[in-house]
Amino acid sequence: MENAVEARELVKTYKVKKKQGLFRSLQENVEALRGVSFKVKYGEIVGLLGPNGAGKTTTIKILSTLLLPDSGTALVAGYDVVREPDKVRRNIGLMLTIEKGFYGKLTGRENLEYFAALYGLTKQKAVERINYLVKLLELDKLGADSKLFEEFSLGMKARLSLARALLSDAPILLLDEPTLGLDPPSARRIRELVKELAHGERKAVLYTTHNMFEAEIVCDRIILINKGQIVAEGTPNELKERIPKLKILNILIRGGNDVKPMLETMGLKYDVKAEDNGILSVKIHLRKPEELLDDILKMLVRNEFEIISVKIEEPTLEDVFIYFSEGTK
Amino acid sequence: MSFIDILRAEYRLVYNDVFRRKSVLLTTIMYPYIFTAFTLFIGYSAGSPSVFTQKMGIEPALYMITASYMLMSILTSLDDLLWKPLFDTYTGTIIYILASPVNRFKLYAAIPFPRLTLLVLLGFTSLLPVYIYYFGLGGLLLSLLIMGVVALGCLIMIPFAIFVASSVHRVGESWRILNVVRPLIMIFLGVYYPRIYMPLGAYIISSLIPSSHIVEAAQRLLIGIQSGVYVLFAIAFTLAIIYIPISQFTLSSWERKKVKEGVRTS
C-alpha cells in the first residue's frame, strides 16, 4: 500500500526568548521534535497521542506546511513539504482549531464559499461540494446557511471546520483534536464520519486526540509521542500487550467460607471488598487469567460460594498512554 | 485558480462584513465630512481662508473634501493590507489561508478591491454634492473625473501597499510599527500638504510612492492645470510596475519567515 504521509527523522527546536530585566533577554531552545519518523497509508486512520507539549501539533504543522522542520524530511502525497509546499497543500484537508478559524460576520455557507475560492474550486464546483458537505455534516438542519459563525455552538463550529477540511476532497486529512470539547452526539458524528472517509473513501487520516476512548474506537494504528520522540507505535491491542500491567479477574460471590486463605494458598495477588446484600467483590491480578480461571472457579464452588458474575478487565489504552508518556517501562 | 474567483470571494467577505456592521458603513460615509470639518476648523483658527485660496488656487472647503476623499480611498489599499493579516491572526483564519494553495500575490492584490470600490463610489456622497454646489452642473463632470483619477490612484497603490505591508509584517509585533508607518505615508502622499511645498528630502520620499503622483495630478485637474498631468500618470504607472516584483519578493520572504517561526494556531 502506498504511503500518504512519510515523516523521516523530523527535528524542530523552537527558540524562546525570556525577558531578563528591562533590556536583556535570554534565548532558550525548546526541542519540540527529536527525530520523529512514521508513515500513514491511504485508507488508514493513524492516531497521534501524547501529553501536552509532546510534539503532536508541531508534527501536524510541519505536514501542513505551516512550519519548517530544522532537519529531516516529510513527504505528503509524495511531495516534499519544504520544497513543494503548493503541491502538498493541494492534497491535504486541515482541521487545526475548532473555536476559531472562520469569519464571525459570515454565515457558515459564506465562510465555506470563501475558503472554496482559496482552495481553487470553481463557483459551480464549490456550490455542489458545499451542498454535499452541509448535508453530510447535517449543518443544514442546524441552520448553518442563515446563522452567522459568531452565533454557532461549539458542535456546529467543529462540523463546519471538518466541512472546510473536506472542501477540496483532498486524499489526506490532518485533524488536530477534532472533537475537543464537543457534546457526545457531535463527537460521535465526527468520529463516524472520519471512519467512513478513511475506510469508505480510502483517505489517509492523521488524527490527534487526548481522548483514549476515542483513539481506541477510531484509530487503526496509534503512535505515542512524548517529549518530541515516538515512544510506541502499533494497533491499540498491540500496544496494550506491550505494557506489563496485569489483567484483573473480577468475581462477585456470595456465601461460603472465608475466601482470603484460599486465595493465599494459591499464591494470588487479590483485593476483596464487601458489597451490598452479602456480596463480595474479589479482584485477582493475573497476567493470563484465562489459564487459572477454571481452577479458581472450581475452588470457589468446592467451598460453597455462589458465583454471581465473572469478568476479565483488560488494561485500557489510558493505561498504555500513561505508561509510555511517563516513561515508566 | 483565477484572480476573478479570488476577487469575488473577497468582495463577498468584505461586503457581508461591512453591511452587517452598520456603524462601519455609516462612519465610512461620514469620514470625508468629519475630516474636512476637522481640518477646516484647525485651518480657520490658525490662518485665513483667503490666504489659502491665494496660495493653493482653490477654496479650502473644496480642497479639503477632495483631499479627505482621496486620502481615505487611496490609503485603503495600505490599510487593508496592513490590517488583514492581523485580523486573520485574531480570527484564526491565517493558518487556513497559509495552508491553502492560493497564489499569495493574487490574494493580496485582491484584498483591497472591495473596500476601494466602496470608497471610490462614496465620491457620490462626498465629492458630487460639494462640487455641484461650487461649480453647478460642471461639478458633476469634474467629480466623475476626480473619482476616476482616484480609482486609478487606488489601483496603482496596491503593489506598493503589498511591499509596505509585507515588510512591516516581517517584524515582530508589527501592529506597533504600522501605527508609525501609516501616518508617514499619509503625509508623503501629499493629499493635505501638497508635494510642491514639501522640503526636498520629503519630496524625494513622496516621489517613491506611486499614488502621490496621481494625487498631484488630481490636484492639478481640480485647480484647472492640465500641463504635466500625463507625465505624472506615466511616472505613477512605471513605479507601480517596478513595485510588482519587489512586492512579490517581500511577500514570499515574509511567508518564509512566518513558516520558519511557525504559524500560531491558538
Interface residues (C-beta under 8 A of the other chain):
Chain A: Y14 T57 T58 K61 S64 T65 L66 L67 L68 D86 R89 R90 I92 L94 L96 T97 E99 K100 G101 F102 Y103 G104 K105 L106 E110 E113 Y114 F115 A116 A117 L118 Y119 G120 T122 K123 L148 R164 D176
Chain B: M1 D5 I6 R8 A9 R12 L13 N16 D17 R20 R21 T91 G92 T93 I95 Y96 I97 L98 A99 S100 P101 V102 L107 V259 K260 G262 V263 T265 S266
